[in-house]
Amino acid sequence: MAWRRQTVKTQADAANDAGGTRLSRRVVIAGIGAAALARSPRAEAAEPSHEAFTELLQRYVVAGGDGLNRVRYARFREEGRAALDRYIESLAGVAASRLPRGEAFAYWVNLYNAVTLQVVLAHYPVASIRDIDLGGGFFSRGPWRKALVRVEGRDLSLDDIEHEILRKRWREPRVHYAVNCASIGCPNLARRAYRARDLERMLDEGARAYINHPRGVEAREGGLRVSRIYSWFDEDFGSERDLRRHWRSHADATLAARLDANPPVIGYDYDWRLNDAR
C-alpha cells in the first residue's frame, strides 16, 4: 500500500466545520493548555496528587502475558467507582493553567484516562466504548464529544482534552501511547498515574510496548500491517520517513531488523473491543 498523507479530523469536526461556534470554543479551550506553558514560575501551582489514581490502576488494571493491559471493569465498578469519582473531582478543582509544563502534561493525561474509565464504568457492561452514545454531533459515535468534566470554569469533553489541549499545545506524538480509549487496539492503559518526573520514561515505555506488539507494528509476508493510529494521526508522526524513524527508535532487535529491510505498509488495523479483563 502506498503511503498517503491524510487530513485528520475528529468525528464531530466534520459536523461542525460550517459554523464559527466550534472554532470559538477551540480557541477558548486551547487557551487552558497554552496558559500552562506560558505561566511564570512565580504563578505556578503545586503538583496535584495522583496517588489515588495509581492505587486504582494497580488494583484493577491487569498486565496479560499477551502484552495487553486489561481492566477488571466489573470489580472496578463494584469496589472502586466512588474512589475514581473523588479523584476526578480533585483534579477538576486544580488550577491547571498554573501548572508547570511537565506537571500539566501529566495532569491532562491522567484526567483523560480517569474520565474514560468513569464513562465506561457508568455504562458497563458494553462490548465497545463506541457503543456508549453520548451524542455531540451527527457523525459522532461514542462518548468523546460530550462535555464530561469542568476545569477552571470550562466544560470539557474527552476530544477537547486530547485534541485541543494535549495534541495542540505539546506537539508530542507519544501522547498517543499515553491516553487510552478503553479498547484492545489502543496502546496500554498504564498501571500507574503519569507524573512529571516520570514522563520521559513512561512515554518511552508506552511507545516500546505498542510498537513491538502486533497491534502496533506487525511484520508480515509482503510488508507491515500497522495500527490505524499512525494513519489517523499522521500529522503528529510526520512523513513516512519520520514515522519509520520513530518505529525504529523504539523497536526491539527483531522488529528493527525487519524495518531495516524497508518493507511497505500493506494495511491498517484497529480493534475497538473493550479492553475488559473479565
Backbone torsions as a table, in degrees:
resi	resn	phi	psi	omega
1	MET	NA	125.4	178.5
2	ALA	-67.3	147.4	178.6
3	TRP	-74.1	132.2	179.1
4	ARG	-130.4	129.6	173.6
5	ARG	-73.2	145.0	-179.2
6	GLN	-130.7	150.9	171.4
7	THR	-88.5	118.0	-173.5
8	VAL	-96.9	130.3	175.3
9	LYS	-131.5	152.8	168.6
10	THR	-74.8	163.5	-174.0
11	GLN	-58.0	-42.5	-175.5
12	ALA	-81.0	-14.5	177.0
13	ASP	-57.5	-41.9	-178.6
14	ALA	-61.3	-33.0	-178.6
15	ALA	-81.6	-14.5	-173.6
16	ASN	-116.4	-0.1	-175.9
17	ASP	-61.0	-26.7	-174.8
18	ALA	-74.6	-17.7	-174.4
19	GLY	-112.2	160.8	180.0
20	GLY	-91.4	-12.4	-177.7
21	THR	-61.6	-43.6	-178.9
22	ARG	-63.6	-39.7	-179.8
23	LEU	-63.0	-43.5	179.0
24	SER	-61.1	-40.6	178.9
25	ARG	-62.9	-40.2	179.5
26	ARG	-62.2	-42.7	-178.7
27	VAL	-61.6	-42.7	-179.6
28	VAL	-65.7	-46.5	-177.3
29	ILE	-66.2	-43.5	179.9
30	ALA	-60.8	-28.2	179.1
31	GLY	-62.8	-28.6	177.2
32	ILE	-62.8	-46.8	178.7
33	GLY	-70.0	-37.8	-179.2
34	ALA	-63.0	-41.2	-179.7
35	ALA	-62.8	-33.5	179.6
36	ALA	-63.7	-26.5	-179.8
37	LEU	-89.5	-21.2	-170.7
38	ALA	-101.9	-11.2	-176.1
39	ARG	-63.8	145.7	175.0
40	SER	-75.5	156.6	179.6
41	PRO	-55.5	-29.7	-177.9
42	ARG	-65.6	-29.0	-175.5
43	ALA	-92.5	-1.0	-173.2
44	GLU	-68.6	144.5	177.6
45	ALA	-95.2	162.4	178.0
46	ALA	-71.2	147.9	178.7
47	GLU	-65.1	129.2	177.8
48	PRO	-68.8	156.1	178.2
49	SER	-81.3	132.9	177.3
50	HIS	-115.2	13.7	-177.1
51	GLU	-61.5	-39.9	-179.1
52	ALA	-62.0	-37.3	179.8
53	PHE	-69.7	-41.3	177.1
54	THR	-59.5	-41.8	178.5
55	GLU	-59.9	-41.0	179.2
56	LEU	-68.5	-42.2	179.3
57	LEU	-64.1	-41.0	178.1
58	GLN	-63.3	-33.9	-175.6
59	ARG	-80.4	-36.4	-169.0
60	TYR	-116.8	-8.2	176.6
61	VAL	-100.9	126.1	-173.7
62	VAL	-113.2	127.0	176.0
63	ALA	-85.9	116.8	-178.3
64	GLY	-89.5	159.0	178.0
65	GLY	-67.7	-13.2	179.0
66	ASP	-89.8	7.5	178.6
67	GLY	86.9	4.2	-179.7
68	LEU	-106.3	135.3	170.0
69	ASN	-92.3	125.0	179.8
70	ARG	-119.6	160.8	-174.3
71	VAL	-112.2	133.1	174.7
72	ARG	-80.0	74.8	-173.1
73	TYR	-62.5	-39.0	-177.9
74	ALA	-61.7	-48.5	177.9
75	ARG	-66.6	-41.1	179.9
76	PHE	-58.7	-44.9	-178.8
77	ARG	-64.1	-37.8	-177.5
78	GLU	-76.5	-39.5	-169.9
79	GLU	-106.8	-34.1	-167.5
80	GLY	-116.4	3.1	-174.6
81	ARG	-63.2	-42.8	-178.8
82	ALA	-63.5	-39.1	179.4
83	ALA	-66.4	-37.9	176.7
84	LEU	-64.2	-43.5	178.2
85	ASP	-59.0	-41.7	180.0
86	ARG	-65.1	-39.9	179.3
87	TYR	-62.4	-45.2	179.3
88	ILE	-63.4	-39.5	176.5
89	GLU	-60.8	-38.7	179.4
90	SER	-66.1	-38.2	178.7
91	LEU	-69.7	-36.7	-179.7
92	ALA	-62.8	-22.8	179.6
93	GLY	-88.9	2.0	-177.7
94	VAL	-85.3	140.8	172.6
95	ALA	-78.5	80.7	-171.8
96	ALA	-60.3	-33.3	-177.8
97	SER	-69.3	-11.1	-179.6
98	ARG	-101.7	0.6	-179.8
99	LEU	-77.4	144.0	172.6
100	PRO	-60.7	163.4	-170.5
101	ARG	-52.8	-55.5	-177.0
102	GLY	-65.2	-40.6	179.9
103	GLU	-68.2	-33.2	176.9
104	ALA	-66.7	-42.4	178.6
105	PHE	-60.3	-48.2	179.0
106	ALA	-60.9	-41.5	179.7
107	TYR	-57.4	-50.6	-175.8
108	TRP	-68.7	-37.0	176.8
109	VAL	-63.8	-47.4	179.9
110	ASN	-63.0	-40.5	178.9
111	LEU	-63.7	-43.7	178.5
112	TYR	-58.3	-49.8	-177.0
113	ASN	-66.9	-38.4	179.8
114	ALA	-67.0	-42.7	179.4
115	VAL	-67.8	-36.9	175.6
116	THR	-60.1	-45.5	176.6
117	LEU	-61.3	-42.2	-180.0
118	GLN	-59.5	-43.0	179.3
119	VAL	-63.7	-46.5	-179.1
120	VAL	-63.0	-44.3	-179.5
121	LEU	-62.1	-34.7	-179.3
122	ALA	-69.5	-21.2	-176.5
123	HIS	-119.2	1.8	-177.9
124	TYR	-66.7	141.0	6.5
125	PRO	-87.6	140.5	173.5
126	VAL	-138.2	154.7	179.0
127	ALA	-82.4	-27.5	-177.6
128	SER	-153.4	147.5	176.8
129	ILE	-62.1	-24.9	178.8
130	ARG	-69.2	-14.4	177.0
131	ASP	-80.0	-7.6	178.7
132	ILE	-90.3	95.0	-174.3
133	ASP	-94.0	104.7	178.5
134	LEU	-105.6	8.8	178.7
135	GLY	76.6	-165.8	177.3
136	GLY	116.2	4.1	178.2
137	GLY	157.2	153.9	-176.4
138	PHE	-59.4	-38.5	-177.2
139	PHE	-94.2	1.7	-174.6
140	SER	-80.4	135.1	173.8
141	ARG	-136.0	120.2	-177.4
142	GLY	114.7	-172.0	-174.2
143	PRO	-96.5	4.4	-163.9
144	TRP	-74.0	-22.8	-173.2
145	ARG	-95.4	-12.4	-177.3
146	LYS	-83.4	135.5	176.0
147	ALA	-65.4	124.4	-172.7
148	LEU	-123.6	-15.3	-177.8
149	VAL	-147.1	146.9	-178.5
150	ARG	-113.2	122.6	-179.5
151	VAL	-127.2	125.7	179.7
152	GLU	49.9	43.4	176.1
153	GLY	79.5	6.4	-178.7
154	ARG	-120.0	131.6	177.8
155	ASP	-81.7	127.4	-174.6
156	LEU	-123.4	142.0	171.6
157	SER	-97.2	171.3	174.8
158	LEU	-62.4	-40.3	176.8
159	ASP	-61.4	-39.3	177.7
160	ASP	-58.9	-45.4	-177.6
161	ILE	-65.4	-46.6	-176.4
162	GLU	-72.4	-53.4	-169.1
163	HIS	-88.2	-37.1	-175.7
164	GLU	-92.1	-18.4	178.9
165	ILE	-112.0	-66.5	-173.5
166	LEU	-63.9	-54.8	-177.0
167	ARG	-67.8	-42.1	-173.7
168	LYS	-72.1	-39.7	-173.1
169	ARG	-87.8	-32.5	-175.6
170	TRP	-98.7	-24.7	179.7
171	ARG	51.7	47.5	-176.4
172	GLU	-118.4	106.1	-177.6
173	PRO	-60.9	-24.9	-178.8
174	ARG	-71.6	-5.6	174.2
175	VAL	-59.3	-27.1	-179.0
176	HIS	-71.4	-14.5	173.7
177	TYR	-93.4	-4.4	-176.3
178	ALA	-104.9	-46.1	178.9
179	VAL	-78.3	140.2	-172.3
180	ASN	-122.7	131.5	-177.9
181	CYS	-102.4	19.7	174.4
182	ALA	61.7	33.8	-177.9
183	SER	-127.8	153.4	178.1
184	ILE	-59.6	-39.1	-176.6
185	GLY	-74.0	-11.5	-176.9
186	CYS	-82.3	152.8	169.6
187	PRO	-55.6	154.3	-172.9
188	ASN	-59.4	142.5	165.5
189	LEU	-73.3	120.3	-178.3
190	ALA	-63.0	151.6	-179.1
191	ARG	-90.9	16.4	174.0
192	ARG	-152.3	154.4	179.5
193	ALA	-70.6	152.0	175.3
194	TYR	-75.8	142.1	175.5
195	ARG	-136.0	153.4	-175.7
196	ALA	-56.2	-43.7	-174.9
197	ARG	-71.6	-14.1	-178.9
198	ASP	-107.6	2.5	-169.0
199	LEU	-56.5	-55.8	-175.4
200	GLU	-57.7	-45.2	-179.4
201	ARG	-63.5	-45.2	-177.1
202	MET	-69.9	-38.0	177.8
203	LEU	-65.7	-40.7	177.4
204	ASP	-68.0	-39.4	176.5
205	GLU	-60.3	-43.8	180.0
206	GLY	-64.1	-40.6	178.8
207	ALA	-64.2	-46.5	-179.1
208	ARG	-63.1	-44.2	-177.8
209	ALA	-61.6	-37.7	-176.4
210	TYR	-81.1	-46.0	-176.8
211	ILE	-63.4	-34.1	-178.6
212	ASN	-90.7	7.6	175.5
213	HIS	-104.6	146.0	-177.3
214	PRO	-55.7	-27.3	-179.8
215	ARG	-75.9	-13.2	176.4
216	GLY	-94.2	-67.3	178.0
217	VAL	-136.9	119.5	-179.9
218	GLU	-124.7	122.3	176.9
219	ALA	-85.7	119.3	178.5
220	ARG	-121.7	174.3	174.2
221	GLU	-63.7	125.4	179.4
222	GLY	99.2	-16.9	178.7
223	GLY	152.2	-158.1	-175.6
224	LEU	-107.7	135.2	165.0
225	ARG	-106.5	126.8	-172.2
226	VAL	-129.1	167.0	179.8
227	SER	-65.9	145.1	175.5
228	ARG	-65.4	-15.9	175.5
229	ILE	-54.2	-36.8	-177.2
230	TYR	-75.0	-17.9	173.5
231	SER	-90.2	-45.9	179.9
232	TRP	-58.9	-39.2	-173.3
233	PHE	-117.2	39.1	-177.8
234	ASP	-64.0	-24.0	177.6
235	GLU	-67.1	-24.6	177.7
236	ASP	-81.4	-35.9	-175.6
237	PHE	-88.5	-14.0	175.3
238	GLY	90.3	-159.2	-178.2
239	SER	-68.2	172.5	176.6
240	GLU	-58.6	-40.5	178.8
241	ARG	-63.4	-42.1	178.3
242	ASP	-62.5	-43.2	-178.6
243	LEU	-65.4	-43.7	179.0
244	ARG	-64.5	-35.9	175.9
245	ARG	-65.1	-38.9	177.0
246	HIS	-61.9	-49.0	177.9
247	TRP	-59.2	-46.2	-175.6
248	ARG	-62.6	-35.0	-177.0
249	SER	-70.4	-17.9	-179.4
250	HIS	-115.0	0.1	-174.3
251	ALA	-78.0	147.0	171.1
252	ASP	-77.6	178.6	-172.9
253	ALA	-60.9	-40.0	-177.4
254	THR	-66.0	-49.5	-179.8
255	LEU	-67.3	-37.8	179.8
256	ALA	-59.2	-40.4	179.3
257	ALA	-64.2	-38.1	178.1
258	ARG	-69.1	-39.6	179.8
259	LEU	-66.8	-33.2	-179.7
260	ASP	-63.5	-21.8	177.2
261	ALA	-80.5	-3.4	177.0
262	ASN	56.6	52.0	179.2
263	PRO	-70.6	152.3	179.1
264	PRO	-76.4	158.5	170.8
265	VAL	-82.3	120.8	-175.6
266	ILE	-106.9	-3.5	178.1
267	GLY	174.7	165.9	-179.4
268	TYR	-126.1	141.6	-179.7
269	ASP	-132.9	156.3	171.8
270	TYR	-160.9	131.7	-177.4
271	ASP	-107.6	110.8	-176.3
272	TRP	-87.7	3.9	177.7
273	ARG	-62.0	146.2	-178.7
274	LEU	-61.5	139.4	178.3
275	ASN	-81.3	63.1	-172.6
276	ASP	-92.9	135.4	-178.5
277	ALA	-95.8	10.3	-176.8
278	ARG	-66.3	NA	NA
